């Protein structure tokens, strides 16, 4: 590293800003709660379908239900045994599709392997698909170029939350080079599309990418969504880059107070010294995902009220 | 440019290969004709809808109909006045959706501005949407990661043709850095997805990209689909890069034999001196688009026969 970039680094260092996803999400949830409180008798409702007893899925589902309650959104829980049949699940979804108390239907993923995840996700009515995973909504996102909060369909919660964080942090995207690590249907690929729609230049890198560090080093904005603990190091970053860390990885901490800790896909300490803005883990993207789920449920409700 | 890259350039120069889209397309069309000839009585049928009298659209439609005939595919032409109503067009599509002689329906774009292009494209039954523009097929492509010729749905003809050219030219894509210029629904964006599905690292650049030359200069494979005559110069390319030129631009040739000539988005003469493989214009991607239309029509026919 040359001395001039060292200088740039230390200058930026001074200004390095933590993107406080927890605080931003809290403000959004408060705003949603106020909007819901101001509604007439009828309130938005979210149905949450959980299959099996994975502890992480149970934790997420509980967090989602609690978040609904605190925003005044009615939550309906449907918990099934690991062994539930495809038919029973599809019947449940069909009933919820027709239930006018329900404006959002969430199927907690992953499903056990004997179930056909695609078929089940497709069975959710597109208007109630608050996760944005139904083909109708997937296609709508590919063809949409407006503002992400004005889309007349649901956009997957995690990439939507990342866009809100970038906007709230006043990160200019037009013409910026954004490198997205990961190409999943849930995060990486929709994120790439959302950045492109905001006129960013977008590169998608993944496990088969050669010289991944060199690619990341060019980025004005890095979005890491690969699920590999602390993979992106500070010296992979261009000084002043903005870092959005989607990863939530559990790593063992032998001898620590707790037996494990949660870390992102970015090596936070070394990255913080180089980035201009960075999301922590936990407290960055994670809280935004839940805030966006409430937001998508309210938006679904509002669209359905207009229709009737 | 350093002398070592000059050397590399002249070495590669010697080996620079023209990707002969015309010849590759001819072989594919011959193969399709043989498959169609071997069919029992029932043959694949393609309906082509043309609105108005744009000379370029008329030329394309005529080429498509002739290509059908020469392959033994039945073509049904539906030519409408510039002033046709949306209702009449939608009725026509509905009839064709139900007509079991028709396995592909193509609406020649662009449509006059009083027509709602989205609604008309959505009205085509997904199984007969040989252009791959129906939301069902758009979503299917985003979620598909298999081989492009094995997809159980239609992929837009031009990017599909580009994939075939790359495969037939033995261009390795896994881990290769592919830079796509342009982000259209018809070419750029589906091309990016198709390259990603082949494990390439993909960058999408466009009119808002800063330092576009620097981005292109990193590419192992360049796909140019911006519609700007001869924009990409030879010195924008990494020596040995593979160049796929999707552009078909008409430029005036004052004092020439003809009043205009067709050129690509790439400055062919300067690019040919640097690239390892390159498609000419005309005779590169253009003929492949039509070959892929026939191929998609035959594939639709085959899928429908299986269903019945």
Interface residues (C-beta under 8 A of the other chain):
Chain A: X118 X135 X136 X138 X139 X140 X142 X143 X174 X175 X176 X177 X183 X185 X189 X192 X193 X196 X199 X200 X201 X202 X203 X204 X205 X206 X208 X209 X210 X215
Chain B: X135 X136 X138 X139 X140 X142 X143 X174 X175 X176 X177 X183 X185 X189 X192 X193 X196 X199 X200 X201 X202 X203 X204 X205 X206 X208 X209 X210 X215
